[in-house]
């Protein structure tokens, strides 16, 4: 302890504690703050104690071989998913839908509905869209609307998931929300342009000071990051980030600010993708939960459509027959949180935000007739044959084996009547497993596999 060290960014300081067998050191810097640092990021000005372990130089990992990539894809498909990194290598039979996605991304703002039955390839297409957005220069986020973890009637939970999955491409690297804010903070003009945002401005003022003149407290900045990401108690800082269902205006406002900042820093805006949107109006929800979910859904939709009422509409009391009241926008009819009625749904317009809702056909309408919609039709036999051929090619690389054209045709004939794409793919892989483990057995023996 008490070794004198120097950091390239924070200057000189004294080591006052260590953890993880000396791999991380707590340094009290001369500027007055303390910070845990990795040992290999510090230059020792005095001889370190014997307890501090030297960290070996890490060797960059070798890129995965083709066989490893093929096995990763096959094992992921066996579980019903495709690795996002390689999704472009396994997208077949959706040329029309891909063209529609490209055309929609070229427009300004807007809402897109993707509609298809379970197992029809919706999630796969959404991940392909996620990858496409990154390549075209959008910031993008993905949220599956799980009824327990991210219910749409709890806007803060949905917002927190959006922030967690927020990504943008910086050169060859994918970066997250904190890196996005820090990059904004390093540009004084961009940072100051967000000073008037009620929530983002709180963090940007600290990030910019922290990044440019180093007089901010890193621990305080960390607390503000957690607050803005929705990880803290609602009133941890002011103004509060409330957790109840009427707070949709707060989170739409923040997302509007983020999309505007993305546009200002050279990105095309923000695309938010929602999967399993049918859960918004699930039959097991209470009426008040459905109402709050519908309000949040409407707010996000109008934000993507750049509705002019979102930025400056007056707010008034709306008394219900049960003697409760709500604060409602006089132009949009949207509900406002009682303690944040001054926060409008839009930070500024246009919002530069695009929204995608994916769902299965349900008795209640999601308003798909009013929006641009893509209906996923069943895969043709030609598309299924291409998928079978690609699966066989990947399988032969993942588990070195010889798969003939005749065998591929036989496998396809055995599985082609499975209507759901997810089950079709898993079925083809299971047949390939059977052929690998029982190479001398006839395909007619498949019905007896489970009896062995």
C-alpha positions, 0 to 999 in steps of 0.5 A: 500500500501507499505506492505512488502511481500515475494514470495517463488521464487522472494524474498522480495518486496513492494506492490505498487499497486493493482487491481481486488479489491486486488486479484492481487498486483503489487510488486516491488521486491528487485531484481529490477523488478516489477510483478503482483502477486496473493494475495494468493501467497504472504506472508505478512511481515507487516500487510496488509491494509484493502483494500486487500481482503482475498482469500478463500481457493478453494475447488477442484471441484468434478469429474463430475458424469456419467450423467453430462459426458453423457449430455456433450457428447450428447449436443456436438454431437448435435452441431456436435462435440465430447469433445476431453477428451471423444472421445475414448468413442465414436469412432466406426466403424473405427477399420481399420483406427485406426490400420493404424494410430497406424502403421503410428505413429510407423514410423519415420517422414512422411506425412499422408493424410486422405481423406473423404467426408463432414460429414464422420467423418474426424474431429472426427478421427483427434481428436482421433488421437490428443488424441492418439498422446498425449498418445503415447508421442508426442507433438501435434498441430491441425490447421483447415485451415480456409480461413479467419483466417488461410489461408495456404498462410499466414504462420505466421497465420498458425504457430501461430495457431499451437503454440496456440494448441500445447500440450504435456503430462507431467504425468497426465497433459496437458501443452502448448507451454510456459510450454514446453519452461520453462521446457527446460529452467530448464535443462541447457544442453537442453537449451544450445543445442538450443543456435544456433537456430536463433529464439528459442535461443533468448527465451531460453537464457532468459528463462533459465536465468529467471528460473535458476538464476532469473536475467531476467526481467519477463516483457521482457521474456513475450514480447519474448514469445509473439514474438515467438508465432507470436502475435507481429508486424513482426519486434518487435524483430530481427530477424523478424517474417515476415507476408507475404507469402514468409516467409515459411522458417522461420516458418518451421525452428522454427517448426523443432527446436521445434520438435527437442527439443521435441525429446531431452527432451524425447518426440517422436517428434511433430505431426501437424494435418491440417484439411480442407486442401482442402482450400489450393488451393481454387478456389477463391484464386489469383494465387500468393496466391496458389503459396505461399500456395503450397510452404509452403505445400511443405516445411512442407511435405519435412520437415516431409520427412527429405529431405537433401536439407532443411538444407544446400541447396544454395539459388539463384535468380530466375527471373520471366517474369514479372521482379520480382525475388524470392530467390529459393533453388537450390535443393528443388525449395522452395522460401525463404524470401528475408530478411531471406534467411540465414534461412533454412527450417530445423534446423537439420535433422532428423526433428522428425516431422509428418504431417497429412493433412485431406481433401475432394476429390477435382478436384485438386490433393493434391498428395495423391497418393505419400503419405500414405493415409487413405480413409474414406469409408461410415459407414456400417449398423452394425457400425451405429447400434452400434452408435445408441445403444451407443447414446441411452445408453448415452441419458438415462444417460443424461436424465434419461429415459427408452429406450428399445431394440425395441425402439433402433431398431426402431430409427435405422430403421428410421435414417439408410438411412442418409449417412453423419455420422454427420447428422445421429448422429444428426438425432438419437438425434433428434428422442430421443428428440421426444421420450422423449418429446412425449412419447405417440406418434407413431414414424410415427408422426415424419414428423409432429414434425415441425408443432406443 
